[in-house]
Amino acid sequence: MLPETGRPADDILAELARLKETDLPVRGGKVTAYVYDTGRPQVHELAARAYLEMLEVNGLDPTAFPSIVALERQVIAAVAGRLGGGAATPGIFTSGGTESIMLAVKAARDARPAGGARPQLVAPVTAHPAFHKAAHYLGLEVVGVPVDPVTFRADPAAMAEAITDRTALVVASAPSYPQGVIDPVPEIAAAASARGVPCHVDACVGGWLLPWLREAGADVPPFDLSVPGVTSLSCDLHKYGYAPKGASVLLFADEAMRRRAYFASAEWPGYTVINSTVQSSKGAGPLAGAWATLQALGAAGYRELAKAALRATRRVIDGVARIPGLRVLGSPDAALVAIAADPPLDVFVLADQARRRGWFLQPQLSYAGIPANIHLTLTGVSLAGVDELLKVLAESAQAARAAGPPQVPDGLVEALRSLDLDAVDDAGFAELLASVGVSLDGGAQPDMAVVNTVLDALPPSTREALLVRFLSVLYRDI
């Protein structure tokens, strides 16, 4: 509600602090998704100060604010220098991986017209949903290609077979988020190049980690712009770059492809419109925060953080192997670990048990033959808490085994399969959520095992429809 008169600053900040009380903590490493922590408070504080310094600078017109151009050039050159490009590598600073992917898809679509047919995007089933989102917005059809059922890596032969005259873009991941494995980029890029098709490498989650892991002794296969046939690559700096949220870089192998990502319009009598990103007006805070973080940590800082994340990952993998009923999916190439469970141990119950012990472990639903699992993103601060994490995993697994599988109300899954969601208003859907124990009263996060089990039993299209309704209910009072 808008107050009639302005409130005191202390009162406003106190309310903000109160609203955050039930949020997941963003520091300390006990939240293994969504946040990335260096364990170095001074770096985060510097980035916040730089962010605020540029908060009101508008990125809409770089000729009005030349500082934007200077900062973006430095950031892109720094990233490109570690990812197979030189200082002159063309790139764009974006608000995140989804925007980087959106622009990469746009550039590829515009570079390769499908002659009136609907263009296609060929991607492994493990590719990030941002490609589906970009395809939805930009009018492409996604051709999902199954991955190897043991390694979870894309199959180069299957990817090559999926390429047609309608293919506008081929995608590989470095690594894919679900299991943290790197697709065979050289083979996939070569197959795309042989058909004259652009190839994008989604290195959003791992692009600013893999070079440092390689220097730390990890076996990291080729994946970046140095690989022949790779035409673009996305790398998020608000992940393993540890910058404030809203920071990603999209690199191109040539400047012509970057130009196709741009948008210009002269179809009106107002100011000249030329945008390098999906956004028009945008604060320069994230750019300044990313630049400051890169400058503060430097190569040595990132090298140390990568070594810590690598050690944490290896210890987690070794530790999980000693916990009865748990197993790591695939052989992770980055600091991302997916853990599945053997019946009667249920991973969704395990996640709830870990949450009760102060740890957030991200559930992932089954898909395309890949079992349901819990996902861990390990960062520079994770090494200090590995012993506690393994203890919590063991205790939670034992508790989950004792509790048994979630008790799903009889007939609920079948009812949801046949439910006409368009006939149910938000109030009715809120009642349905309450019937399975999900309260949206703003309190602490409820147990989610029943909800995740129900979603896991439904086809993806039904899952999507239910999630859209959930989001609508969550914001229904606004």
C-alpha positions in Angstrom: 0.0 0.0 0.0 1.2 3.5 -0.7 1.4 5.6 2.4 -0.2 9.1 2.4 3.0 10.6 3.7 6.5 9.4 3.5 7.7 7.0 6.2 11.0 7.4 8.2 14.0 5.6 6.7 14.6 3.5 9.8 11.0 2.3 9.8 11.2 1.3 6.1 14.5 -0.6 6.5 13.2 -2.4 9.6 10.2 -3.7 7.6 12.5 -4.8 4.8 14.6 -6.7 7.4 11.4 -8.3 8.8 10.3 -9.4 5.3 13.6 -11.1 4.7 13.5 -13.2 7.9 12.1 -16.2 6.2 14.3 -15.9 3.1 17.0 -18.5 2.5 20.4 -17.2 3.6 22.6 -15.8 0.9 25.9 -16.4 2.7 27.5 -19.4 4.3 27.1 -22.1 1.7 24.1 -23.9 3.3 21.9 -22.9 0.3 23.2 -25.1 -2.6 21.4 -23.2 -5.4 20.5 -19.7 -6.4 23.4 -17.9 -4.6 27.2 -17.9 -5.0 29.4 -17.0 -2.1 33.1 -16.4 -2.1 33.3 -16.3 1.7 35.1 -13.0 1.3 32.7 -10.3 2.7 35.0 -7.4 1.6 34.6 -8.4 -2.1 30.8 -8.5 -1.8 30.8 -5.1 0.0 33.0 -3.5 -2.7 30.7 -4.9 -5.4 27.6 -3.4 -3.6 29.3 0.0 -3.4 30.2 -0.1 -7.1 26.7 -1.2 -7.9 25.2 1.8 -6.0 27.7 4.2 -7.6 26.2 3.4 -11.0 22.6 2.7 -9.9 21.1 5.6 -11.7 23.2 5.6 -14.8 20.9 4.5 -17.7 22.3 2.0 -20.1 19.8 2.9 -22.8 22.2 5.4 -24.4 25.9 4.7 -24.1 26.7 7.9 -25.9 25.2 9.8 -23.0 27.1 7.7 -20.4 30.5 6.7 -21.9 31.4 5.0 -18.6 29.1 2.1 -19.7 31.1 1.5 -22.8 34.4 1.6 -20.9 33.3 -0.8 -18.2 31.6 -3.2 -20.7 34.7 -3.3 -22.9 36.9 -4.2 -19.9 34.5 -6.9 -18.7 34.0 -8.5 -22.1 37.8 -8.5 -22.8 38.5 -10.1 -19.4 36.0 -12.9 -20.0 36.9 -13.4 -23.6 40.6 -13.7 -22.7 39.8 -16.8 -20.6 37.3 -18.3 -23.0 39.1 -18.6 -26.2 38.9 -15.1 -27.6 41.2 -12.1 -27.7 40.8 -8.6 -26.4 38.8 -7.6 -29.6 36.3 -10.4 -29.2 32.8 -9.0 -29.8 30.4 -9.5 -26.9 27.4 -8.1 -25.0 26.9 -7.6 -21.3 23.4 -8.8 -20.3 21.2 -9.1 -17.3 21.7 -12.9 -17.0 21.9 -16.2 -18.7 18.4 -16.2 -20.0 18.9 -12.8 -21.7 22.3 -14.0 -23.1 20.6 -17.1 -24.5 17.7 -15.1 -25.9 20.1 -12.8 -27.8 22.1 -15.8 -29.1 19.0 -17.4 -30.4 17.8 -14.2 -32.0 21.2 -13.7 -33.7 21.2 -17.2 -35.1 17.6 -17.0 -36.3 18.3 -13.8 -38.1 21.5 -15.1 -39.6 19.9 -18.2 -41.1 16.3 -17.6 -42.4 14.3 -20.7 -42.8 12.7 -19.7 -46.0 9.2 -19.2 -44.6 9.3 -22.4 -42.5 9.4 -22.4 -38.8 13.1 -22.4 -37.8 14.3 -25.1 -35.4 16.7 -25.1 -32.4 18.5 -28.5 -31.8 19.4 -29.0 -28.2 20.1 -31.9 -25.8 17.2 -32.6 -23.4 19.6 -31.4 -20.6 19.9 -27.9 -22.2 18.6 -25.1 -19.9 14.9 -24.2 -20.2 16.0 -20.7 -21.3 16.3 -22.1 -24.8 12.7 -23.2 -24.7 11.8 -19.7 -23.4 13.8 -18.0 -26.2 12.2 -20.4 -28.8 8.8 -19.6 -27.4 9.3 -15.9 -27.6 11.1 -15.9 -31.0 9.0 -18.4 -32.9 11.4 -21.4 -33.1 10.7 -25.1 -32.6 12.9 -26.9 -30.1 14.1 -30.3 -31.2 15.1 -32.1 -28.0 17.8 -34.8 -28.4 18.2 -37.6 -25.8 21.5 -37.8 -24.0 23.6 -40.8 -23.0 21.7 -42.5 -20.2 24.9 -43.2 -18.2 27.0 -40.1 -18.7 24.2 -37.7 -19.4 26.2 -36.0 -22.1 24.8 -35.1 -25.5 25.2 -37.7 -28.2 27.1 -36.1 -31.1 25.7 -38.5 -33.7 22.1 -38.0 -32.5 22.7 -34.2 -32.5 24.1 -34.3 -36.1 21.1 -36.4 -37.3 18.7 -33.9 -35.8 20.1 -31.1 -38.0 17.9 -30.2 -41.0 17.6 -27.3 -43.4 15.3 -25.7 -40.9 17.9 -25.7 -38.1 18.8 -22.2 -37.0 21.0 -23.1 -34.0 22.6 -26.1 -32.4 23.3 -26.0 -28.7 25.8 -27.7 -26.4 26.3 -27.1 -22.6 29.5 -26.6 -20.7 28.4 -27.9 -18.3 24.7 -28.8 -18.4 23.1 -27.7 -15.1 21.3 -30.9 -14.1 24.3 -33.2 -13.7 27.3 -30.8 -14.2 28.7 -32.6 -17.2 30.2 -31.1 -20.3 28.8 -32.0 -23.7 31.3 -33.1 -26.4 31.5 -29.6 -27.8 34.1 -30.2 -30.6 32.1 -33.0 -32.2 28.8 -31.1 -31.9 30.2 -27.8 -33.3 31.8 -29.7 -36.2 28.5 -31.3 -37.1 26.8 -27.9 -37.0 29.6 -26.2 -39.0 29.4 -29.0 -41.7 25.8 -28.0 -42.3 26.5 -24.2 -42.1 24.6 -23.9 -38.8 25.7 -21.7 -35.9 26.6 -23.5 -32.6 26.0 -21.9 -29.2 27.8 -23.1 -26.1 25.8 -22.5 -22.9 28.5 -21.9 -20.4 26.3 -19.7 -18.2 26.9 -21.8 -15.1 30.4 -23.0 -15.7 32.0 -20.6 -18.1 33.8 -18.6 -15.4 34.7 -21.7 -13.4 36.0 -24.2 -15.9 39.2 -22.3 -17.0 40.2 -22.0 -13.3 39.4 -25.7 -12.7 41.7 -26.6 -15.6 44.4 -24.6 -14.0 43.8 -26.3 -10.7 44.4 -29.7 -12.4 41.0 -30.8 -13.4 40.5 -32.5 -16.8 38.4 -30.0 -18.6 37.7 -30.8 -22.3 37.6 -28.1 -25.0 34.4 -26.1 -24.9 35.0 -22.4 -25.6 35.4 -20.1 -28.6 38.7 -21.7 -29.5 36.8 -24.8 -30.7 36.2 -24.6 -34.4 32.5 -24.2 -35.2 31.5 -22.5 -32.0 29.9 -19.2 -33.0 28.7 -17.9 -29.6 29.0 -18.6 -25.9 27.2 -17.4 -22.8 28.9 -17.0 -19.4 27.2 -15.7 -16.2 29.3 -13.5 -13.9 26.7 -13.6 -11.2 27.4 -17.3 -10.8 31.0 -18.4 -10.5 32.1 -14.8 -11.2 30.6 -14.0 -7.8 29.2 -10.7 -9.0 25.9 -9.2 -7.9 22.8 -10.5 -9.7 22.1 -9.2 -13.1 25.5 -10.0 -14.8 26.2 -12.2 -17.8 28.3 -12.0 -20.9 27.5 -13.2 -24.4 30.5 -13.7 -26.7 30.5 -14.1 -30.4 33.1 -15.5 -32.8 32.6 -12.6 -35.2 31.1 -9.1 -35.1 28.5 -9.8 -37.8 26.8 -12.3 -35.5 26.8 -9.8 -32.7 25.1 -7.2 -34.9 22.3 -9.6 -35.5 21.7 -9.7 -31.7 21.0 -6.0 -31.7 17.7 -4.3 -32.2 17.0 -0.9 -33.8 13.8 0.9 -34.7 13.2 4.1 -36.6 9.4 3.5 -37.0 8.3 6.4 -34.8 9.0 10.1 -34.4 10.7 9.9 -31.0 14.2 9.4 -29.9 16.5 7.0 -31.8 16.1 3.4 -30.5 19.1 1.1 -30.7 19.4 -1.7 -28.1 22.2 -4.2 -27.5 20.0 -6.2 -25.1 16.3 -7.1 -24.6 16.1 -4.3 -22.1 16.0 -0.7 -23.2 16.4 1.4 -20.0 18.5 -0.4 -17.5 20.6 0.5 -14.5 24.4 0.2 -14.8 24.7 -1.2 -11.3 25.1 -4.8 -12.3 27.8 -3.9 -14.8 29.7 -1.9 -12.2 29.3 -4.7 -9.7 30.7 -7.3 -12.1 33.6 -5.1 -13.1 34.5 -4.3 -9.5 34.3 -8.0 -8.5 36.6 -9.0 -11.4 39.1 -6.3 -10.4 38.9 -7.2 -6.7 39.4 -10.9 -7.1 41.8 -11.0 -10.1 43.0 -14.2 -11.6 44.7 -15.4 -8.4 41.4 -15.0 -6.4 39.4 -16.9 -9.0 42.1 -19.6 -9.1 41.9 -20.0 -5.3 38.1 -20.1 -5.3 38.0 -22.7 -8.1 40.5 -24.9 -6.2 38.3 -24.8 -3.1 35.2 -25.6 -5.1 37.0 -28.5 -6.8 38.2 -29.9 -3.5 34.7 -29.6 -2.1 33.2 -31.3 -5.1 35.6 -34.3 -4.9 35.0 -34.7 -1.2 31.2 -34.6 -1.7 31.4 -37.2 -4.4 33.6 -39.5 -2.3 31.4 -38.9 0.8 28.1 -39.6 -1.0 29.5 -43.0 -2.1 29.7 -44.0 1.5 26.1 -43.1 2.3 23.8 -46.1 1.8 21.1 -45.6 -0.8 22.7 -42.5 -2.4 24.6 -42.2 -5.7 26.0 -39.4 -7.8 24.6 -39.2 -11.3 27.3 -39.2 -14.0 30.9 -37.9 -13.5 30.6 -34.1 -12.9 33.1 -31.9 -14.8 32.3 -28.8 -12.7 31.3 -28.1 -9.1 27.7 -29.3 -9.7 26.6 -32.6 -8.2 23.3 -34.4 -8.7 22.5 -37.1 -6.1 19.9 -39.8 -6.7 18.5 -42.3 -4.2 17.6 -46.0 -4.4 14.2 -47.0 -3.1 12.8 -47.1 -0.4 14.9 -43.9 0.2 13.0 -40.9 -1.4 15.1 -37.9 -2.5 12.2 -35.5 -2.0 11.8 -36.5 1.6 15.6 -36.3 2.0 15.5 -32.7 0.8 12.8 -31.9 3.4 14.8 -33.5 6.1 17.9 -31.5 5.1 15.9 -28.3 5.2 14.9 -29.1 8.8 18.6 -29.3 9.6 19.3 -25.9 8.0 20.4 -26.9 4.5 18.6 -26.2 1.2 19.3 -29.0 -1.4 17.5 -28.3 -4.7 15.1 -31.0 -5.9 15.1 -32.0 -9.6 12.2 -33.9 -11.1 12.7 -37.0 -13.3 12.7 -36.4 -17.0 13.5 -38.3 -20.2 14.6 -41.4 -18.2 16.8 -39.4 -15.8 15.7 -40.1 -12.2 14.6 -37.5 -9.7 17.5 -36.2 -7.7 18.8 -33.4 -5.5 21.2 -30.9 -6.9 24.2 -29.2 -5.2 26.0 -26.2 -6.5 29.3 -26.0 -4.6 31.1 -22.6 -4.5 34.2 -21.0 -3.0 32.8 -21.1 0.5 31.6 -24.7 0.3 34.8 -26.4 1.3 34.6 -25.1 4.9 31.2 -26.8 5.3 31.8 -30.1 3.5 32.0 -32.2 6.6 28.7 -30.7 7.9 27.0 -31.2 4.6 28.0 -34.8 4.4 26.8 -35.3 8.0 23.4 -33.7 7.1 23.1 -35.8 4.0 23.7 -39.0 6.0 21.3 -38.0 8.8 18.7 -36.9 6.3 19.0 -40.1 4.3 18.5 -42.1 7.5 15.5 -40.1 8.5 14.0 -40.3 5.1 14.4 -44.0 5.0 12.7 -44.3 8.3 9.9 -41.9 7.3 9.2 -43.8 4.0 7.9 -42.3 0.8 5.5 -39.3 0.8 1.9 -40.1 1.4 0.1 -38.8 -1.6 -3.7 -38.5 -1.2 -5.5 -41.2 -3.1 -6.5 -40.2 -6.6 -4.8 -36.8 -6.5 -2.4 -37.5 -9.4 -5.2 -38.9 -11.6 -7.4 -35.9 -10.7 -4.7 -33.4 -11.6 -4.1 -35.2 -15.0 -7.8 -34.6 -15.9 -8.3 -31.3 -14.2 -9.5 -28.4 -16.3 -7.3 -25.7 -14.8 -9.0 -23.0 -16.8 -12.2 -23.8 -14.8 -10.5 -23.3 -11.5 -9.9 -19.7 -10.2 -6.9 -18.7 -8.1 -8.9 -19.1 -4.8 -9.9 -22.6 -5.7 -6.4 -23.5 -6.7 -5.1 -22.1 -3.4 -7.5 -24.5 -1.6 -6.1 -27.4 -3.7 -2.6 -26.4 -2.6 -3.7 -26.3 1.0 -5.1 -29.8 0.7 -1.5 -31.2 0.1 0.1 -29.0 2.8 1.3 -26.0 0.8 0.5 -22.8 2.6 1.2 -19.4 0.9 0.7 -17.3 4.1 4.2 -15.9 3.9 5.6 -18.1 6.6 8.6 -20.5 6.5 9.0 -22.9 3.6 6.7 -26.0 4.1 7.7 -29.6 3.5 7.6 -30.1 -0.3 8.0 -33.9 -0.7 4.3 -34.5 -1.4 4.2 -31.7 -3.9 7.4 -32.8 -5.7 6.2 -36.4 -5.8 2.9 -35.3 -7.4 4.7 -33.2 -9.9 7.1 -36.0 -10.6 4.3 -38.3 -11.5 2.8 -35.9 -14.0 3.8 -35.2 -17.6 5.9 -32.1 -18.2 3.0 -30.2 -19.9 0.8 -30.7 -16.8 3.7 -29.7 -14.5 4.1 -26.5 -16.4 0.4 -25.7 -16.2 0.3 -26.3 -12.5 3.4 -24.2 -11.9 1.9 -21.3 -13.8 -1.2 -21.5 -11.6 1.0 -21.7 -8.5 2.8 -18.5 -9.5 -0.5 -16.8 -10.2 -1.8 -17.8 -6.7 1.4 -16.6 -5.1 0.9 -13.1 -6.4 -2.9 -13.1 -6.4 -3.2 -10.3 -3.8 -1.1 -7.8 -5.7 
